[in-house]
Amino acid sequence: MSEGLAADAERYKQECLDACKTIADMHAAAVGEVRGPTRGVIEDVADMRARGLAAEEALTNALAAIGELAQLHEGEEPYTDASVVPTPAQWIWKWNRATPTRRLRMAEAVLGAQEAAQGCVTADHQSAVEELRAANSAIYRIRCIADTKAIAAPPPDSFQAGYREAMKKVMEIVLTEGAP
């Protein structure tokens, strides 16, 4: 029995050597020379598997980034007309597409406007503006009434008596009748 096993082993060995010679001849025909392997198939398969896993991980990360980017842009509205004041969603759309330099300039402008607005609140500029508008309106009404009532400046010699009396009448008309 051992003779049969030895014969089988010798036959298998010869078949393997013949197969290796055939592959070496095919390789020589394809490459132009016969040389020994620099790497084995196991290493090549391991490298391919590692590259496949890395590509799969990169794809997973890219898909996650696309999802995060979509969340970042959620609620935005395109804004292209610079002559119109943007809505908050349009402002965010513009901000997200600005260069870093442009973003810094925008942030500086917003902070400057906030500081100016805070100064106006602290100094009560709104009340001062309303008072100036009321004063300008009163002056306008007085001029209109003076024009319609044909009140002219009195001659210099009767300034004290006539002109003050006329202006009192104009003021009474403005206060009781309002603007014409």
LINSULZI-V73938 format. One line per field, one symbol per residue. ss: DSSP state (2 for helix, 1 for strand, 0 for the rest). burial: I if it has 24 or more other ideal C-beta (glycine too) atoms within 12 Angstrom, else O. Layout:
BEGIN
ss=???
burial=???
END
This chain:
BEGIN
ss=022222222222222222222222222222200000000022222222222222222222222222222222000000000000000222222222000222222222222222222222222022222222222222222222222200000002222222222222222222222000
burial=OOOOOOOOOOOOOOOOOOOOOOOOOOOOOOOOOOOOOOOOOOOOOOOOOOOOOOOOOOOOOOOOOOOOOOOOOOOOOOOOOOOOOOOOOOOOOIIOOOOOOOOOOOOOOOOOOOOOOOOOOOOOOOOOOOOOOOOOOOOOIIOOIOOOOOOOOOOOOOOOOOOOOIOOOIOOOIOOOOOO
END
